[in-house]
Structures are given as C-alpha cells and as structure tokens.
Amino acid sequence: MADEKNIELIRGDPKKAIVKLSIPIMASMILVMIYNIADSIWVAGIGPEALAAIGFITPLFLLLVGLGGGIGAGANSLISRYIGAKDSKQANNAALHAVFLCIVISAVFTVLMILLLPSLLIMIGAGDSLEYALEYGYIIFAALFIFVYSNVASAIFRSEGDMRRATIAIAITAVLNAILDPIFIYVLNFGITGAAWATVFSAILSCLVMSYWIWGKKDLFLDLSLKNFSFDKQIIIDILLVAIPATLETIIFSALAIIINGMLVIVAGTTAVAVYTASMRIVQLAMIPLIGIGTAVITVAGVAYGARNVENLKTAHSYSIKLSFLLSVIIGVIMVVFSNQIASIFSYTTSSSVLAPHIATALSVLSLFVLAIPHGMMSSMLFQGVGKGINSLILTLLRSLIFESIFAYLFAFIFGWGLVGIYAGVVLGCFVGSTVGFIWAKIFIKRFGENLHS
C-alpha cells in the first residue's frame, strides 16, 4: 500500500528520503509562492500604496499563520518520532491533539486580530497604505482558522511521508487563487479586497479536500477517528515544545520584517517598502528548494531520532546542507543575471513603473541571501525534527532578529549605505547566524551518538 511505502521510505536511507520528500514539497511551495507573487503583481496594478499595504499585512499574517505552522511542526516532529519508535497509537493521538490545538488557538486569535488590527497597522507605520491594509487585513484575519488548519492538515500528511496529497491540496489553492485574483480585483472591481477574497476562497477548497482524505476516505497510515483521541497533557506539552518555539520563530521573522520596513521608510519612504516587498517575494520563491529540503529534514530527522539511529541523523544533516548549497548557487546566479527582467513584472502599469530599477538593485544584493542560509536553515530544521524547538528558536533569534537587524542598521545608518546597506546587512547577518547554528547542530549530533554508546 502507498501509506506503507511512505513509512518504509522515511525509515530507510536518509538521502533517498530527503530527495523524494523534498521534491513534492518544492512543487507545492512553488505554487504557493506563485500565487503570493500573483497577489503582488495584480495588486501592484492598483498602485504602490496597495502593494505596500500587502507588505504591512504580510508580517502580521505570517505571524498568525505561524500558529498553524508551529502546531504543524510540533505535530510533524512528534508523529515522526512515534513512527520511528513504531508506536502507531500515540502517533494517531498526537495528530488528533494537533487538530484540537488548531481549533482552540485560531478561535482566540481571530477575535484579537479583528479588534487590534487598526492599532497594530498604525504602530508599524502603515501611513498612506492604512486604508488598503485594513480592507485586505480584515478579510484575511477573519478567515484565520482556514489558514491555520491548512498548515496543520498538511503537516499530518508530511509526518507520514505522504507528500503527494499535501502537494495536491496546495496546488488546488494556488491554481484557484491565480484564476480568481484578476477576476475579483479587476473584473468584479473589488480592488484589494478581491485579492483577499480570492486567497480565502481558494484556501477553503484546499481544506475541504484534505478533510475528505482524512475523515472521509480514511486511507492514511494514521487513523484520525475520534475514537483514537484520548486527552493527554504530555502530548500537548510535546507538541508545544516545538510549536511554541516554531511560532515564535515566525514572530521573529515578522518582527524583522517590521523592523526592516521601519528602516526602509526612514531611508526612502513607503515606496521602499513596496520595493522590498516585491524583492523578498522573489527571494522567497528562490528559497523554495531550501524550504522543501528543510521540511523533509524535519520528518527524516524525527524518525531517525525516534529510532535512535545516529548515523541517519548525521547523514540527514550533512546531505541536506550540501544539496541546499548546490541549488542555492544555481538560483543565486539566475537572480543576478535576470534581475532586470524579474523586476519588470512588477512594473506593468504607469503607477508602478518607477519600481523596476529599484527592485533590480535589491535583487542583485539579496540574491546572496540564498547562499548565506542553507547551513543555518538545515540545522534549525534538524532541531525541530528531534523535538528541540528551543534550540531552533535561539538560532532564529540570533540569525534574524539580532544579527540581520543589527547589521542592516549598521550598514544603512552608521556607514551611510542607505537602502543597499539594509539589503547587505540582512545578508551578512543571515550568514553569521547560520554559521553559529551549523556548529551547534554538529555538536548536538556528536553528543547524541556518544550518549547512545555510553
């Protein structure tokens, strides 16, 4: 059966598992980023203020969707470890606890965001983009449960190595969103709210499909029947030990985006935020292979750790870094060579044409980001996989909030490099923080092996 083959795969050769698991993840991530970029491209036609509004909403949205991603990472890690230890009963229970957490947490934060959104946007400097940001944000945050649940359901499929269906669900979201965006924004003349509704409707369909597979068709390795749910405080704690740090990591990324946006506004106004938003969408697209490999590492490392197999753990870490760096070199070269052509897709209207040369400049510098992060990202993913979420959180804190923001400020304001200084600071900070993470992960694996043989 397909589910048994998935289990055999994640319990076998780490190199083979990482490649086979990461390819569909990459495909799904490409689809996600394409529809994110589609949002930016279509919204850019409205004007720079609307595109900047997306830039201000994005860190807040990522922060809250990070709740789902955090619970998903915690569930993925714990379920994978139970699978590695061949404990199906606890694996099923852990998956059901993840869904329970999803319902409770998303309900609470939906109410909070609806109440606090205007104040938060003013606080982070939305300024001229405030009206657009509110129009877009109210719709997105009212549907928070959909996005949180989507992350958790996808993680459940990933934890047992079933990347195919996780990819199909995301493909549905991406394709439908790409179709609905121009219709809602321009044909129906909904403007920026059209982009929000397109995102919500496409995500709802994806969630319905995954729910059918889980509770309708019921052909997973895991069995999420309610009869398998037995409340266990320790499972909640084990999920949260990864989920909370993983969610805080998303908060750190959001905080970094807010800090960088603030610096950009000081240096060159809200137009600079629009430029950075567009550029980072491309950088995020370029990082998809790395994210795919890293997501696979969570599952493979979790199974290896649960099975107490130090060699598989060591192989998963070193191989994922080598593969990621090779792909990063190729992607970085493409970004530099075609920076002008890439920038032109955001300048197809008169009101947005001024952005193109600035986006090209940003891409030329930020292309180095994909070379600076592989060894740090894979180390963080390994820590998440083995249930050491705090370690991953500390690494993200060092890399993003501390090193990247400090170097960006130093280069932009102390050295007087302006916008280029902000971009360069982000790159150098990422590399320094990633190197710290790499060294820490190597030490952890070595000590894990020594403890097994002592």
C-alpha positions, 0 to 999 in steps of 0.5 A: 500500500502507498501509506506503507511505502511512505513509512518504509521510505522515511525509515530507510536511507536518509538521502533517498528520503530527503530527495523524494520528500523534498521534491513534492514539497518544492512543487507545492511551495512553488505554487504557493509562492506563485500565487503570493507573487500573483497577489503582488503583481495584480495588486501592484496594478492598483498602485504602490500604496496597495502593494505596500499595504500587502507588505504591512499585512504580510508580517502580521499574517505570517505571524498568525499563520505561524500558529498553524505552522508551529502546531504543524511542526510540533505535530510533524516532529512528534508523529515522526518520532512515534513512527520511528519508535513504531508506536502507531497509537500515540502517533494517531493521538498526537495528530488528533491533539494537533487538530484540537490545538488548531481549533482552540488557538485560531478561535482566540486569535481571530477575535484579537486580530479583528479588534487590534488590527487598526492599532497594530497597522498604525504602530508599524507605520502603515501611513498612506497604505492604512486604508488598503491594509485594513480592507485586505487585513480584515478579510484575511484575519477573519478567515484565520482558522482556514489558514491555520488548519491548512498548515496543520492538515498538511503537516499530518500528511508530511509526518507520514511521508505522504507528500503527494496529497499535501502537494495536491491540496496546495496546488488546488489553492494556488491554481484557484487563487491565480484564476480568481485574483484578476477576476475579483480585483479587476473584473468584479472591481473589488480592488484589494479586497478581491485579492483577499477574497480570492486567497480565502476562497481558494484556501477553503477548497484546499481544506475541504479536500484534505478533510475528505482524505482524512475523515472521509476516505480514511486511507492514511497510515494514521487513523484520525477517528475520534475514537483514537483521541484520548486527552493527554497533557504530555502530548500537548506539552510535546507538541508545544515544545516545538510549536511554541518555539516554531511560532515564535520563530515566525514572530521573529521573522515578522518582527524583522520584517517590521523592523526592516520596513521601519528602516526602509521608510526612514531611508526612502519612504513607503515606496521602499517598502513596496520595493522590498516587498516585491524583492523578498517575494522573489527571494522567497520563491528562490528559497523554495528548494531550501524550504522543501529540503528543510521540511523533509529534514524535519520528518527524516530527522524525527524518525531517525531520532525516534529510532535512535539511529545516529548515523541517519541523523548525521547523514540527514544533516550533512546531505541536506546542507550540501544539496541546499548549497548546490541549488542555492548557487544555481538560483543565486546566479539566475537572480543576478543575471535576470534581475532586470527582467524579474523586476519588470513584472512588477512594473506593468502599469504607469503607477508602478513603473518607477519600481523596476530599477529599484527592485533590480538593485535589491535583487542583485544584493539579496540574491546572496541571501540564498547562499548565506542560509542553507547551513543555518536553515538545515540545522534549525530544521534538524532541531525541530525534527528531534523535538528541540524547538528551543534550540531552533528558536535561539538560532532564529533569534540570533540569525534574524532578529539580532544579527540581520537587524543589527547589521542592516542598521549598521550598514544603512545608518552608521556607514551611510549605505542607505537602502543597499546597506539594509539589503547587505546587512540582512545578508551578512547577518543571515550568514553569521547566524547560520554559521553559529547554528551549523556548529551547534547542530554538529555538536548536538549530533556528536553528543547524541551518538556518544550518549547512545554508546555510553 
